[in-house]
Amino acid sequence: MAMDAISVIRTKRDRGELSDEQIDWVIDAYTRGRSPTSRCRRSRWRSCSTA
């Protein structure tokens, strides 16, 4: 199973259940600052765009 944001989002969008490995990947990516959301929070949303 692929471990990237797109596959995780697709799984949830399609009402699928995340595996333990996917959940671990999401938590690890977030805490290491590898997710867009964590980067936005760290920069206080200045460099993030919703457009």
DOVEX-386325 format. One record per residue (C-alpha): residue in three letters; z, y, x. Coordinates in steps of 0.05 Angstrom, whole numbers, padded with zeros to 5 digits, always signed. Example, Ala and Ser with C-alpha at 12.3 -4.5 7.8 and 13.67 -1.06 7.14 Angstrom:
<pts>
Ala+00156-00090+00246Ser+00143-00021+00273
</pts>
This chain:
<pts>
Met+00000+00000+00000Ala-00019+00068+00026Met+00036+00117+00043Asp+00011+00187+00029Ala+00025+00241-00022Ile-00039+00229-00060Ser-00025+00155-00072Val+00047+00170-00093Ile+00024+00224-00141Arg-00031+00179-00170Thr+00019+00123-00181Lys+00066+00169-00219Arg+00009+00203-00257Asp-00015+00135-00280Arg+00056+00118-00303Gly+00065+00068-00247Glu+00129+00050-00212Leu+00139+00071-00140Ser+00157+00016-00091Asp+00220+00022-00048Glu+00174+00035+00011Gln+00140+00093-00025Ile+00206+00124-00045Asp+00231+00118+00027Trp+00166+00150+00051Val+00174+00209+00003Ile+00246+00221+00024Asp+00228+00216+00098Ala+00168+00262+00091Tyr+00209+00314+00053Thr+00268+00314+00101Arg+00222+00318+00162Gly+00185+00377+00132Arg+00120+00340+00122Ser+00112+00354+00048Pro+00082+00419+00021Thr+00145+00431-00020Ser+00192+00426+00040Arg+00148+00473+00080Cys+00148+00523+00023Arg+00224+00521+00016Arg+00232+00530+00091Ser+00187+00592+00092Arg+00219+00618+00028Trp+00152+00611-00008Arg+00119+00668+00031Ser+00062+00627+00058Cys+00053+00584-00004Ser+00001+00597-00057Thr-00005+00569-00127Ala-00077+00593-00133
</pts>
